[in-house]
Structures are given as structure tokens and as C-alpha cells.
Amino acid sequence: MPQNINSAYRIREILNSLRSKPDNTPTHEIWAEVFSLEESDQDRKNVSIARCLADLHDEVELVRDEMLKLGYSENLFDSSLKKCNTVFAVQSIMGQWKGHKQQITPEVIVALGFCSEILPNEEELIDESNLDELRDMASDLRASLTQSNLPVHTKHIIEKHLNKIDEAIFKYKVVGAKALNEVMQSAYGEVIVSEAVFEEARGSEELGKLSAMWQKTKSVLDGVVDTNKRIAAMQGMAEKGQKVLEFLENINV
């Protein structure tokens, strides 16, 4: 069991999973597998890959910033972090994997291992079965929407949040529970801004399933991230937070 779950840990886990990939594999296929992207349209898939790689770059720079804050000399980890960013370069996803693979040296893995041990623990690992359940819930709601009689604007809101759930699930490997926390922030904001729309659809099967997904997401987060930290990250909505939770709990009434 890892000692600390943080940005360095996630980067190291991803790079370790890539070291055995065949050299002649197209890079975009490697990333699609890593992020469990099942999108059939290549252009849309590449957009999702690019978003994840941009997030990975941000995670690398977060590791750098946090290590510097703790007083460690940059020359101890700078070359390894630069190699990470080369691997995560968006502009080369249509090339072959061999060039990227050469950057994943033993020194990079060791440096990230030390960083992950030094930096504080951010959260606990989410059990894959919880992510699978969220995937199944999203798939079930999508199927319901194809037969839905809800107004178009209501279906649009639900579809938007389905997309956010999908994105959070494949981004979990990259940014951790932050991805799911963003789903909840979006949910809270949407209920506040579009309360009349949700009131209009109260009692519908589709809205009930959306609420169940939000509740499942909240339950997963409560199990892996300190609740006080999550509340602190949502200060702008704190005053209305309880109202939103009550609304979600009673959305099918």
C-alpha cells in the first residue's frame, strides 16, 4: 500500500504502467488505453487525451512547486520532471510511442518515488468498483434519456452532467479525487442556477437517476477525502450548500 497518495504518486503510477508498452504503438492508442477512453470518434478521443495530458503537465508542475516550497533543491528532480513533461507532450500524440518511452528512465521513477514519499498524503484511493458503479449509472441514465419526454433544455442539462461524470472518471488517474469534487461543485452550482428547471422535472425517472449519481459521487468523496477540505474548497457555495443537499435528497418526492 502506498504511503502517500498525491500528484507524484499518480504520475509515477501512470509512467510505470507505460514502460512495457510496445515501441511501434501509436501514442494516441497508448493514452486511450491508459485513460480508458472508449470514444469511437478519433477527433473527440484526441481532445479528451489532450485534456488529460494538459492536466498531467499541471500535476508535474504542482510537484515541482510543492517540493520547492519544502526547501528541496530543484536540481534533485528538475531533469526527471522535464522528462515527464516530454512524455506528456500533447503535440506528439499522433507519433509512435518509442520516442516517449525512452524518456521513462529508472531515474525518473526513483525521483517521483522520493517526491511521493516527501509530499503529504492528499486522499485515499478510490476502489475501482465505485468507479465502475458510476460508469454503469451514467450508462443507464443515457439509455433513459433516449426515451425521455423531458423538455429539451432539461435533457441538455442532464447530458452536460453525464459528460462531466464521464470526464471525471477517466481523469481520476490523472488528478485524483479532485476530478469528482469538480463534479459536485458543478452539481451544486447547477441546482442553484437552474432550480426552477429541476423543480419542473421533480419526480421524473431521469432526474432521480441524475440525483443518485450525484449522491454516489458525494458518498465516494466522503470516503476518500477529508470533508472539511472539500467544504473549504467550495466556500463560494457554502451558504447554499445545505439547501442544495436537501434538494438532492428530496428530488424524487
Number of C-alpha atoms within 10 A of each C-alpha: 5 11 11 19 19 22 28 25 23 21 24 21 16 16 20 13 10 17 15 9 13 13 15 11 13 16 21 21 17 17 23 17 10 17 19 13 18 9 12 8 8 10 10 11 18 20 12 20 24 19 15 23 21 17 16 25 23 16 20 22 16 14 23 18 12 16 19 12 10 10 8 12 11 13 8 11 20 14 13 22 22 16 17 24 19 16 23 22 16 19 8 16 21 12 14 18 23 15 15 21 18 12 19 20 14 10 13 20 20 14 18 25 17 13 22 24 16 16 18 14 15 17 17 17 15 16 11 9 9 14 20 12 13 21 16 13 19 21 13 13 21 17 12 14 16 9 9 15 12 16 11 10 10 18 17 13 14 20 17 11 21 21 13 18 25 18 19 22 22 21 24 18 20 27 20 22 23 18 19 24 20 16 22 22 16 14 19 22 17 16 18 17 11 12 14 11 15 20 13 12 18 17 14 16 16 25 22 20 20 21 20 18 22 22 16 17 20 16 12 19 21 13 14 15 18 13 13 10 10 16 13 11 14 17 11 12 16 14 10 13 18 12 14 20 15 10 19 21 14 13 20 17 9
